Amino acid sequence: MRRLPLVLLALVLVVVAAVLLLRAMLPGLVKKAIAARGFTASWAQFDVDAPLDIHLRGLIVVRNATADTLIRADSLAIGIDPWSLLLFRTRLTSVGLARATIHVPARRGTDSETALPEAAAPEKPQDKRWDRARAAKLRYVARSLVDILAAPAHQLPHVSMRDVTLAPAASSTATAASDDDEPPAGARIAWLLLRTGNQGVHVAGEGRWIGRSILPVAGALDYGRDDRITGLARIAVPATAGGRPDTLRVGVHGALSQYRDGGMVTIADSTRLSIGTLRFRLGGTSSREGPRFRLTLSADTLTARQWQESLPRAVLGPLLDLSVHGWYGYKVTLDLDFAHPDSVGFTAVVQPHGLRLDSLATRLDVLRLSEPFTAAIHLPHDRIVTRELSASNPHFRPLASIDSLIANAVVTNEDGGFYRHRGFNTEAVRSAIADNVKAGAYRRGAGTITMQLVRNLYLGHQRTLSRKGQEVVLAWVLEHLTTLSKERMLEIYLNIIEWGPETHGADEATHYYFGHDAGRVTVDEALFLATVVPAPTRWKNRFDATGALRPFARAQMHFIGRAMVTKGRLRPELLPPADSLRVELRGPARAILFPETVAHADTLPK
């Protein structure tokens, strides 16, 4: 017992000596640790206060591989528990960041909703659909996310942020494909505080989400030591024309359990998620093994009025022009194991109870699509063109007057399950999730012809979350709450979709490319038209300088042809080999591809 004070004193002296030594070595150790991760750090001032609080001013961190600035901060303060050094497990006690900009890479990918193989894309002629390295990286990111979620929240350091901006990296801002793509998003944190105590964890903050619109956000979250979690967030959504800004309120109340040793986080099935007056049940688990994520979201009673009362007008868009009576239940489930992506489970079930459209109060023209009408076709860049879907338009063709080769090729490529699903194809969603996980990147979506139809007729092509939600709802409405047949949907679709410059509908397309009517085409011509639909403005890229189809274009066409054969939509003997596929441009498209021939013809003596 007499030696105990001496032992404690010796321990204190050892810790003090270690701290003093560490304080002297810290600048070099910090730079070395950052360099080991592929970055270079510099600062204007590096101070260490007792007991072990690091203060950096004028901090700059650069990514070595790209020379891009990752972090620029006026002030960064980090507190370290000196006693944790004895256990060789450094524990942070506090983190403070002020007047800083953090550059993050923007999400990159495509929005393909077709059956075209990535291997057939011109920039990637070889089959690189499944990238093992990218897939492994995606699994690593998902596993890291689980580890972060499972880290004991009650042991987190105090965090303070003021005037912190999250902005797209300079190299990311140039990746937008068009004005209709969602621009690289960022955020500005006005202030954020995280505090831990005897009662649990409290997080609160205010800021702005910066994307196509600026959305002020404020919220708070409490996570008690009894695993109870309660939070509320308010998002101010910009007003529609002539209106006032709306506020979106999102709340959560339930239980969340962390199991760090098992690498698992569980959200109790009793957890409630609220969006305005909408009430959902939320439950799920995430586990490090796999990693695997399981999620369930359900509601017993939902009405159109609840959605209209709960969501801002700008989010609802044309859904405000629907008047729906009745109610419905809803349940969506997701079970994704990154180690076995083909086993992904996804369901989305709507249980309607007396749902019907009020024909008198519904202002959106969805109930009269069976009749001749003037289609206002929404194009990228907020352009709108009109086409008469009646006999007054010499290029309008009833479905029976369009060669079945065109219809079958387009359906096969754009939506192989068109005749089986009811607007939303859950099997296509499962396949898309599996493909994207195996590719390690976003490769294709799961859009349907019905969804494309409402996009062209009512919504436009902005790639925003609210527009995608409107698209899914309107597709469901067309399929369930109108009398529109699949054949009529396809007829409208084939008469309005863009097939080239100011070229809409199958008959305009066949005249533009081939100089003849859509009533009769060759297999080669039908397959070519099907490949143009996903990217009509890039049709010229499919031909070389001599006017012959490029290898990637023939590969895409043959891919669709083989799928048609598999589905019984084309007799095998009618599909030529890929290297035998030919298309001869005889319409106005030829003058676009070879303008010099037109100029030469104009100079010939008459």
C-alpha positions as CSV (number, residue, x, y, z in Angstrom):
1,M,0.0,0.0,0.0
2,R,2.9,2.4,0.7
3,R,4.1,1.9,-2.8
4,L,0.8,2.8,-4.4
5,P,1.4,6.6,-4.2
6,L,4.8,6.1,-5.8
7,V,3.4,4.0,-8.6
8,L,0.7,6.6,-9.3
9,L,3.3,9.3,-9.3
10,A,5.4,7.4,-11.7
11,L,2.4,6.9,-14.0
12,V,1.7,10.6,-13.9
13,L,5.3,11.4,-14.7
14,V,5.3,8.9,-17.5
15,V,2.1,10.4,-19.0
16,V,3.4,14.0,-18.6
17,A,6.7,13.0,-20.2
18,A,4.8,11.3,-23.0
19,V,2.6,14.3,-23.5
20,L,5.5,16.7,-23.6
21,L,7.3,14.5,-26.1
22,L,4.2,14.0,-28.2
23,R,3.5,17.8,-28.2
24,A,7.0,18.4,-29.6
25,M,6.5,15.6,-32.3
26,L,2.9,16.3,-33.1
27,P,3.4,18.6,-36.2
28,G,5.5,16.1,-37.9
29,L,3.3,13.2,-36.9
30,V,0.2,14.9,-38.2
31,K,1.8,15.7,-41.5
32,K,3.1,12.1,-41.8
33,A,-0.3,10.6,-41.0
34,I,-2.0,12.8,-43.6
35,A,0.6,12.0,-46.2
36,A,0.1,8.3,-45.6
37,R,-3.4,8.7,-46.8
38,G,-2.4,10.5,-50.0
39,F,-2.8,14.1,-48.9
40,T,-0.5,17.0,-48.2
41,A,-1.2,19.4,-45.3
42,S,0.1,22.8,-44.5
43,W,-0.9,25.5,-41.9
44,A,0.0,29.0,-40.9
45,Q,0.1,28.2,-37.1
46,F,0.2,25.0,-35.1
47,D,-0.3,25.3,-31.3
48,V,-0.6,22.7,-28.5
49,D,-2.2,23.7,-25.2
50,A,-2.5,21.7,-22.0
51,P,-3.3,19.0,-21.5
52,L,-3.3,18.0,-25.2
53,D,-5.4,20.4,-27.3
54,I,-4.3,21.0,-30.8
55,H,-5.1,24.3,-32.6
56,L,-4.4,24.8,-36.3
57,R,-5.0,28.0,-38.1
58,G,-4.9,28.6,-41.8
59,L,-5.1,24.8,-42.6
60,I,-5.0,23.6,-46.2
61,V,-5.2,19.9,-47.2
62,V,-4.5,19.0,-50.8
63,R,-5.2,15.6,-52.5
64,N,-2.0,14.5,-54.1
65,A,-3.5,12.5,-56.9
66,T,-5.4,15.4,-58.4
67,A,-3.8,18.5,-56.7
68,D,-7.3,19.5,-55.6
69,T,-7.8,21.3,-52.4
70,L,-9.8,19.1,-50.0
71,I,-10.0,21.3,-46.9
72,R,-9.4,24.9,-46.3
73,A,-10.1,26.1,-42.8
74,D,-9.4,29.2,-40.7
75,S,-9.5,27.2,-37.5
76,L,-9.4,23.5,-36.5
77,A,-9.2,22.5,-32.8
78,I,-8.8,18.9,-31.6
79,G,-8.8,17.7,-28.0
80,I,-7.1,14.4,-27.1
81,D,-7.5,12.5,-23.9
82,P,-3.9,12.1,-22.6
83,W,-4.8,9.0,-20.6
84,S,-6.0,7.2,-23.7
85,L,-2.3,7.3,-24.9
86,L,-1.5,4.7,-22.2
87,L,-3.9,2.3,-23.9
88,F,-2.4,3.1,-27.3
89,R,-6.0,4.0,-28.4
90,T,-6.2,7.7,-29.0
91,R,-9.5,9.1,-28.0
92,L,-10.7,12.5,-29.2
93,T,-12.6,14.6,-26.6
94,S,-13.5,17.5,-28.8
95,V,-13.4,18.7,-32.4
96,G,-14.0,22.3,-33.4
97,L,-14.1,23.6,-37.0
98,A,-14.7,27.2,-38.0
99,R,-14.9,29.1,-41.3
100,A,-14.0,26.1,-43.4
101,T,-14.7,24.7,-46.9
102,I,-14.6,21.0,-47.5
103,H,-14.6,19.8,-51.1
104,V,-16.3,16.5,-51.8
105,P,-16.6,14.6,-55.1
106,A,-20.0,14.8,-56.7
107,R,-22.0,11.7,-57.5
108,R,-21.3,10.5,-61.0
109,G,-23.1,8.1,-63.2
110,T,-25.8,7.6,-65.9
111,D,-29.5,7.5,-65.9
112,S,-29.9,4.6,-68.3
113,E,-33.3,2.9,-68.1
114,T,-32.8,0.6,-71.0
115,A,-31.6,-2.9,-71.7
116,L,-28.5,-1.7,-73.5
117,P,-25.3,-3.3,-72.1
118,E,-22.6,-1.0,-70.9
119,A,-20.2,-3.0,-72.9
120,A,-21.8,-1.6,-76.0
121,A,-21.2,2.0,-75.1
122,P,-18.7,3.8,-77.5
123,E,-16.4,4.9,-74.8
124,K,-16.2,1.4,-73.3
125,P,-16.0,-1.1,-76.2
126,Q,-14.9,-4.0,-74.0
127,D,-17.1,-5.7,-71.4
128,K,-16.4,-3.9,-68.2
129,R,-20.0,-4.2,-66.8
130,W,-18.8,-5.7,-63.6
131,D,-15.8,-3.9,-62.1
132,R,-14.5,-6.0,-59.2
133,A,-12.3,-3.2,-57.9
134,R,-15.1,-0.7,-57.9
135,A,-17.5,-3.2,-56.4
136,A,-15.0,-4.0,-53.6
137,K,-14.6,-0.3,-52.9
138,L,-18.4,0.1,-52.7
139,R,-18.6,-2.8,-50.2
140,Y,-15.8,-1.2,-48.2
141,V,-17.7,2.1,-48.1
142,A,-20.9,0.3,-47.0
143,R,-19.0,-1.6,-44.3
144,S,-17.4,1.7,-43.1
145,L,-20.9,3.2,-42.9
146,V,-22.1,0.3,-40.7
147,D,-19.0,0.8,-38.5
148,I,-19.8,4.5,-38.1
149,L,-23.4,3.8,-37.2
150,A,-22.4,1.1,-34.7
151,A,-19.8,3.3,-33.0
152,P,-21.1,4.1,-29.5
153,A,-22.7,7.5,-29.9
154,H,-22.4,8.1,-26.1
155,Q,-18.6,8.1,-26.4
156,L,-18.5,10.6,-29.3
157,P,-16.4,13.7,-28.7
158,H,-18.0,17.1,-28.4
159,V,-18.3,18.6,-31.9
160,S,-18.7,22.3,-32.8
161,M,-18.9,23.7,-36.3
162,R,-19.5,27.2,-37.4
163,D,-19.6,28.6,-41.0
164,V,-18.6,25.3,-42.7
165,T,-19.3,24.8,-46.4
166,L,-19.4,21.4,-48.1
167,A,-18.8,22.1,-51.8
168,P,-18.3,19.9,-54.9
169,A,-14.7,19.3,-55.8
170,A,-13.5,21.5,-58.7
171,S,-13.1,18.4,-60.9
172,S,-16.7,17.3,-60.1
173,T,-18.4,20.5,-61.3
174,A,-17.6,19.8,-64.9
175,T,-19.3,16.4,-65.0
176,A,-22.9,17.5,-65.4
177,A,-24.3,16.1,-68.7
178,S,-27.1,18.7,-69.2
179,D,-29.0,21.5,-67.7
180,D,-31.6,18.9,-66.6
181,D,-29.2,16.9,-64.5
182,E,-29.3,17.7,-60.8
183,P,-26.3,20.0,-60.3
184,P,-23.6,19.0,-57.9
185,A,-25.0,19.6,-54.5
186,G,-23.4,21.2,-51.4
187,A,-24.3,22.5,-48.0
188,R,-23.5,25.3,-45.7
189,I,-23.5,24.6,-42.0
190,A,-24.2,27.8,-40.1
191,W,-23.7,26.1,-36.8
192,L,-23.7,22.6,-35.5
193,L,-23.3,21.3,-31.9
194,L,-23.0,17.7,-30.6
195,R,-22.9,17.2,-26.9
196,T,-22.8,14.0,-24.8
197,G,-23.9,13.8,-21.2
198,N,-25.6,11.6,-18.6
199,Q,-28.8,11.7,-20.5
200,G,-27.4,10.8,-23.8
201,V,-26.4,12.6,-27.0
202,H,-27.9,15.9,-28.2
203,V,-27.3,17.2,-31.8
204,A,-28.6,20.5,-33.1
205,G,-27.8,22.7,-36.0
206,E,-28.9,25.1,-38.8
207,G,-27.7,25.4,-42.4
208,R,-28.6,25.4,-46.0
209,W,-28.7,22.6,-48.6
210,I,-27.4,24.1,-51.9
211,G,-28.5,22.4,-55.2
212,R,-30.9,23.4,-57.9
213,S,-32.6,25.4,-55.1
214,I,-31.3,26.7,-51.7
215,L,-33.1,24.9,-48.9
216,P,-32.7,26.3,-45.4
217,V,-32.6,23.4,-42.8
218,A,-32.8,23.4,-39.0
219,G,-33.1,20.4,-36.7
220,A,-32.4,18.7,-33.5
221,L,-31.9,15.0,-32.4
222,D,-31.8,13.4,-29.0
223,Y,-30.4,9.9,-28.5
224,G,-30.9,8.7,-24.9
225,R,-28.9,6.1,-23.0
226,D,-32.1,4.1,-23.0
227,D,-31.8,3.9,-26.8
228,R,-34.8,6.2,-27.4
229,I,-34.3,8.5,-30.3
230,T,-36.4,11.7,-31.0
231,G,-35.8,14.2,-33.7
232,L,-37.4,17.0,-35.7
233,A,-36.1,18.7,-38.8
234,R,-37.6,21.7,-40.7
235,I,-36.8,22.3,-44.4
236,A,-37.9,25.6,-46.0
237,V,-38.9,24.8,-49.6
238,P,-38.9,27.7,-52.2
239,A,-42.4,28.8,-53.2
240,T,-44.0,28.1,-56.5
241,A,-44.9,31.0,-58.7
242,G,-46.9,33.6,-56.7
243,G,-46.8,31.6,-53.5
244,R,-45.1,31.7,-50.2
245,P,-42.3,29.4,-49.1
246,D,-43.5,26.1,-47.6
247,T,-42.0,24.2,-44.6
248,L,-41.4,20.5,-44.7
249,R,-41.5,18.9,-41.2
250,V,-39.9,15.5,-40.7
251,G,-39.9,13.8,-37.3
252,V,-38.7,10.5,-35.9
253,H,-39.6,8.9,-32.6
254,G,-38.5,5.4,-31.6
255,A,-35.6,3.3,-30.6
256,L,-32.2,2.6,-32.1
257,S,-29.8,0.1,-30.7
258,Q,-26.0,-0.1,-31.4
259,Y,-24.0,-3.3,-31.1
260,R,-20.4,-2.3,-31.8
261,D,-18.9,-5.8,-31.1
262,G,-21.3,-7.4,-33.5
263,G,-21.1,-4.5,-36.0
264,M,-24.9,-4.1,-36.0
265,V,-27.4,-1.3,-35.7
266,T,-31.1,-2.0,-35.2
267,I,-34.1,0.4,-35.7
268,A,-37.0,-1.0,-33.7
269,D,-40.1,-1.8,-35.7
270,S,-42.1,0.5,-33.3
271,T,-40.2,3.5,-34.6
272,R,-42.5,6.2,-36.1
273,L,-41.5,8.5,-39.0
274,S,-43.7,11.5,-39.6
275,I,-43.8,13.8,-42.6
276,G,-46.2,16.6,-41.8
277,T,-49.4,14.7,-40.9
278,L,-48.3,11.5,-42.6
279,R,-47.4,8.7,-40.3
280,F,-45.1,5.7,-41.2
281,R,-43.7,2.8,-39.3
282,L,-39.9,2.4,-39.8
283,G,-37.7,-0.6,-38.9
284,G,-34.5,-2.2,-40.1
285,T,-31.0,-3.5,-39.4
286,S,-27.6,-2.9,-40.7
287,S,-24.8,-5.4,-40.1
288,R,-21.1,-5.4,-40.9
289,E,-21.2,-9.0,-42.2
290,G,-21.8,-8.6,-45.9
291,P,-22.4,-5.8,-45.2
292,R,-26.2,-6.2,-45.2
293,F,-29.0,-3.6,-44.9
294,R,-32.6,-4.4,-44.2
295,L,-35.3,-1.7,-44.2
296,T,-39.1,-1.7,-43.9
297,L,-41.4,1.4,-44.3
298,S,-45.1,1.0,-44.0
299,A,-48.3,2.9,-43.4
300,D,-51.8,1.7,-42.7
301,T,-53.8,4.7,-43.9
302,L,-52.7,7.3,-46.4
303,T,-54.9,9.8,-48.3
304,A,-54.3,12.3,-51.1
305,R,-55.3,15.1,-48.8
306,Q,-52.6,14.1,-46.2
307,W,-50.0,14.3,-48.9
308,Q,-51.2,17.7,-50.1
309,E,-51.3,19.0,-46.5
310,S,-47.9,17.6,-45.6
311,L,-45.7,18.3,-48.7
312,P,-44.8,21.7,-50.1
313,R,-46.5,22.7,-53.3
314,A,-43.2,22.8,-55.2
315,V,-42.6,19.2,-54.2
316,L,-46.1,18.0,-55.3
317,G,-46.0,19.8,-58.7
318,P,-48.7,18.5,-61.0
319,L,-50.0,16.1,-58.3
320,L,-51.8,19.1,-56.9
321,D,-54.1,18.9,-60.0
322,L,-55.3,15.4,-59.1
323,S,-58.4,14.9,-56.9
324,V,-58.4,11.4,-55.5
325,H,-61.0,9.9,-53.2
326,G,-60.4,6.9,-50.9
327,W,-57.4,5.7,-49.0
328,Y,-54.6,3.1,-49.2
329,G,-52.0,1.2,-47.3
330,Y,-48.4,1.0,-48.3
331,K,-45.4,-1.1,-47.5
332,V,-41.9,-1.1,-49.0
333,T,-39.1,-3.5,-48.0
334,L,-35.4,-3.7,-49.0
335,D,-33.0,-6.5,-48.1
336,L,-29.5,-5.9,-49.6
337,D,-26.5,-8.1,-48.9
338,F,-23.4,-6.6,-50.7
339,A,-21.7,-9.9,-50.6
340,H,-24.6,-11.5,-52.5
341,P,-26.2,-8.7,-54.6
342,D,-28.2,-11.1,-56.8
343,S,-30.2,-12.1,-53.7
344,V,-31.5,-8.6,-53.2
345,G,-35.0,-8.4,-52.0
346,F,-37.3,-5.5,-52.8
347,T,-41.1,-5.1,-52.6
348,A,-43.4,-2.2,-52.9
349,V,-47.1,-2.9,-52.2
350,V,-50.0,-0.5,-52.4
351,Q,-53.3,-1.7,-51.0
352,P,-56.1,0.6,-52.3
353,H,-59.4,1.1,-50.6
354,G,-61.9,2.8,-52.8
355,L,-59.4,4.9,-54.6
356,R,-60.8,6.8,-57.6
357,L,-60.2,10.0,-59.5
358,D,-62.8,12.8,-59.2
359,S,-63.3,13.6,-62.9
360,L,-64.8,17.0,-62.2
361,A,-62.2,18.2,-59.8
362,T,-59.1,16.7,-61.5
363,R,-57.5,19.3,-63.6
364,L,-54.6,17.2,-64.9
365,D,-55.6,15.7,-68.3
366,V,-55.2,12.0,-67.4
367,L,-58.8,10.8,-67.9
368,R,-59.1,11.8,-71.6
369,L,-56.0,10.2,-73.0
370,S,-58.1,7.5,-74.8
371,E,-59.4,10.3,-77.1
372,P,-57.6,12.3,-79.7
373,F,-55.7,15.2,-78.0
374,T,-52.9,17.6,-78.4
375,A,-49.8,16.4,-76.6
376,A,-47.5,19.0,-75.0
377,I,-44.3,17.1,-75.1
378,H,-41.8,18.0,-72.4
379,L,-38.1,18.0,-73.6
380,P,-34.8,18.6,-71.8
381,H,-33.9,22.2,-71.0
382,D,-37.5,23.0,-70.2
383,R,-38.5,22.9,-73.9
384,I,-42.1,22.0,-74.9
385,V,-43.3,21.0,-78.4
386,T,-46.8,19.9,-79.4
387,R,-48.0,17.1,-81.6
388,E,-51.6,16.3,-82.6
389,L,-52.5,12.7,-81.8
390,S,-55.3,12.6,-84.3
391,A,-55.9,12.2,-88.0
392,S,-55.2,15.9,-88.5
393,N,-51.5,15.0,-88.0
394,P,-50.2,13.3,-91.2
395,H,-47.5,11.6,-89.1
396,F,-49.8,10.2,-86.4
397,R,-50.0,6.5,-86.6
398,P,-52.4,4.2,-84.7
399,L,-50.5,1.3,-83.1
400,A,-51.7,-1.1,-85.8
401,S,-50.2,1.1,-88.5
402,I,-46.7,1.0,-86.9
403,D,-44.6,-2.0,-87.9
404,S,-44.6,-4.4,-85.0
405,L,-40.8,-4.7,-85.4
406,I,-40.5,-1.1,-84.2
407,A,-42.9,-1.6,-81.3
408,N,-41.3,-4.9,-80.2
409,A,-37.7,-3.5,-80.4
410,V,-38.5,-0.4,-78.4
411,V,-40.5,-2.3,-75.7
412,T,-37.7,-4.9,-75.4
413,N,-35.1,-2.2,-74.9
414,E,-37.0,0.3,-72.9
415,D,-39.2,-1.9,-70.7
416,G,-39.2,-5.6,-71.3
417,G,-41.9,-6.1,-68.6
418,F,-44.3,-3.5,-70.0
419,Y,-47.2,-5.8,-70.5
420,R,-46.8,-7.5,-67.1
421,H,-46.3,-4.6,-64.6
422,R,-48.7,-1.9,-63.5
423,G,-46.5,1.2,-63.9
424,F,-43.7,0.3,-61.5
425,N,-41.6,-2.8,-62.1
426,T,-40.3,-4.2,-58.8
427,E,-38.4,-7.0,-60.6
428,A,-36.6,-4.3,-62.7
429,V,-35.7,-2.5,-59.5
430,R,-34.2,-5.6,-58.0
431,S,-32.2,-6.3,-61.1
432,A,-31.0,-2.6,-61.3
433,I,-29.9,-2.7,-57.6
434,A,-28.0,-6.0,-58.1
435,D,-26.4,-4.7,-61.3
436,N,-25.3,-1.4,-59.8
437,V,-23.8,-3.1,-56.7
438,K,-21.9,-5.6,-58.9
439,A,-20.7,-2.8,-61.1
440,G,-19.7,-0.7,-58.1
441,A,-21.4,2.3,-59.6
442,Y,-24.7,3.6,-61.0
443,R,-25.2,1.8,-64.3
444,R,-28.9,1.8,-65.0
445,G,-32.3,2.6,-63.4
446,A,-35.6,0.8,-63.5
447,G,-37.9,3.2,-65.4
448,T,-40.9,1.9,-67.3
449,I,-42.6,3.1,-70.4
450,T,-45.5,4.3,-68.3
451,M,-43.1,6.4,-66.3
452,Q,-41.4,7.7,-69.4
453,L,-44.9,8.6,-70.8
454,V,-45.9,10.7,-67.8
455,R,-42.4,12.3,-67.9
456,N,-42.9,13.3,-71.5
457,L,-46.5,14.4,-71.1
458,Y,-46.5,16.2,-67.7
459,L,-43.2,16.5,-65.9
460,G,-40.1,17.2,-68.0
461,H,-36.6,15.8,-67.5
462,Q,-35.1,17.4,-64.4
463,R,-33.3,14.8,-62.4
464,T,-34.6,15.7,-58.9
465,L,-36.0,13.5,-56.2
466,S,-39.4,15.3,-56.2
467,R,-39.8,14.8,-59.9
468,K,-38.9,11.1,-59.6
469,G,-41.6,10.8,-56.9
470,Q,-44.2,12.6,-59.1
471,E,-43.3,10.2,-61.9
472,V,-43.9,7.1,-59.9
473,V,-47.2,8.4,-58.5
474,L,-48.5,9.5,-61.9
475,A,-47.5,6.2,-63.5
476,W,-49.4,4.3,-60.8
477,V,-52.4,6.6,-61.4
478,L,-52.4,6.0,-65.2
479,E,-52.2,2.2,-64.7
480,H,-54.8,1.9,-61.8
481,L,-57.1,4.9,-61.8
482,T,-57.8,5.4,-65.5
483,T,-59.2,3.1,-68.2
484,L,-56.2,3.6,-70.4
485,S,-55.1,0.3,-72.0
486,K,-51.5,-0.8,-72.5
487,E,-51.9,-0.7,-76.2
488,R,-53.1,3.0,-76.1
489,M,-50.2,3.9,-73.7
490,L,-47.7,2.4,-76.2
491,E,-49.5,4.1,-79.1
492,I,-49.2,7.5,-77.4
493,Y,-45.6,6.7,-76.5
494,L,-44.5,5.7,-80.0
495,N,-46.1,8.9,-81.4
496,I,-44.5,11.4,-79.1
497,I,-41.0,10.3,-78.0
498,E,-38.0,12.1,-79.4
499,W,-36.1,10.3,-82.1
500,G,-33.8,13.1,-83.4
501,P,-33.8,16.8,-84.0
502,E,-37.4,18.0,-84.0
503,T,-38.4,14.4,-84.8
504,H,-41.2,12.9,-82.6
505,G,-43.0,9.7,-83.1
506,A,-42.2,6.6,-85.2
507,D,-43.4,7.9,-88.5
508,E,-41.4,11.1,-88.3
509,A,-38.4,9.0,-87.4
510,T,-38.6,6.5,-90.3
511,H,-39.1,9.5,-92.7
512,Y,-36.1,11.3,-91.1
513,Y,-33.7,8.4,-91.2
514,F,-35.0,6.2,-94.0
515,G,-37.3,8.2,-96.2
516,H,-40.3,6.0,-95.8
517,D,-43.4,5.3,-93.7
518,A,-43.4,3.5,-90.3
519,G,-45.7,0.9,-91.6
520,R,-42.9,-1.3,-92.8
521,V,-39.3,-1.4,-91.7
522,T,-36.4,-3.9,-91.9
523,V,-35.1,-5.7,-88.8
524,D,-32.0,-3.6,-89.0
525,E,-33.9,-0.3,-89.2
526,A,-36.1,-1.3,-86.2
527,L,-33.1,-2.2,-84.1
528,F,-31.4,1.0,-85.0
529,L,-34.4,3.1,-84.0
530,A,-34.6,1.3,-80.6
531,T,-31.0,2.3,-79.9
532,V,-31.6,5.9,-80.7
533,V,-34.5,6.4,-78.1
534,P,-32.3,6.6,-75.0
535,A,-30.1,9.3,-76.5
536,P,-31.8,10.9,-79.6
537,T,-29.4,13.9,-79.8
538,R,-26.4,11.6,-80.2
539,W,-27.6,9.5,-83.1
540,K,-24.7,10.7,-85.4
541,N,-22.2,9.1,-83.1
542,R,-23.4,5.7,-84.3
543,F,-22.0,6.2,-87.8
544,D,-18.4,6.5,-88.9
545,A,-17.1,8.9,-91.6
546,T,-18.3,6.6,-94.4
547,G,-21.8,6.3,-93.1
548,A,-21.4,2.8,-91.8
549,L,-22.5,1.7,-88.3
550,R,-19.8,1.7,-85.7
551,P,-19.1,-1.6,-84.0
552,F,-20.6,-0.5,-80.7
553,A,-23.8,0.5,-82.5
554,R,-24.1,-2.9,-84.2
555,A,-23.3,-4.6,-80.8
556,Q,-26.2,-2.7,-79.2
557,M,-28.6,-3.5,-82.0
558,H,-27.7,-7.2,-81.9
559,F,-28.1,-7.2,-78.1
560,I,-31.6,-6.0,-78.5
561,G,-32.3,-8.4,-81.3
562,R,-31.1,-11.4,-79.2
563,A,-33.4,-10.2,-76.3
564,M,-36.3,-10.0,-78.8
565,V,-35.6,-13.6,-79.9
566,T,-35.5,-14.8,-76.3
567,K,-38.8,-13.1,-75.5
568,G,-40.4,-14.6,-78.7
569,R,-40.7,-11.2,-80.4
570,L,-38.5,-12.0,-83.3
571,R,-37.9,-15.3,-85.2
572,P,-34.2,-16.3,-84.8
573,E,-33.6,-16.7,-88.5
574,L,-34.6,-13.0,-89.1
575,L,-31.7,-11.7,-86.9
576,P,-28.6,-11.1,-88.9
577,P,-25.1,-11.5,-87.3
578,A,-23.9,-8.4,-85.6
579,D,-21.3,-7.6,-88.2
580,S,-23.9,-7.9,-91.0
581,L,-26.3,-5.3,-89.6
582,R,-26.6,-2.4,-92.0
583,V,-28.6,0.9,-92.0
584,E,-28.8,3.2,-95.1
585,L,-29.7,6.8,-94.4
586,R,-32.0,8.0,-97.2
587,G,-34.0,10.7,-95.4
588,P,-33.0,14.2,-94.2
589,A,-30.6,12.6,-91.6
590,R,-28.3,11.8,-94.5
591,A,-27.8,15.5,-95.3
592,I,-27.0,16.1,-91.6
593,L,-24.4,13.4,-91.6
594,F,-22.9,14.3,-95.0
595,P,-23.6,18.1,-95.5
596,E,-20.9,18.3,-98.1
597,T,-23.0,16.1,-100.5
598,V,-25.9,18.5,-100.3
599,A,-23.5,21.5,-100.9
600,H,-22.1,19.7,-103.9
601,A,-25.5,18.9,-105.3
602,D,-26.5,22.6,-105.0
603,T,-23.5,23.6,-107.2
604,L,-24.3,21.2,-110.0
605,P,-25.7,22.8,-113.2
606,K,-29.4,22.6,-113.5
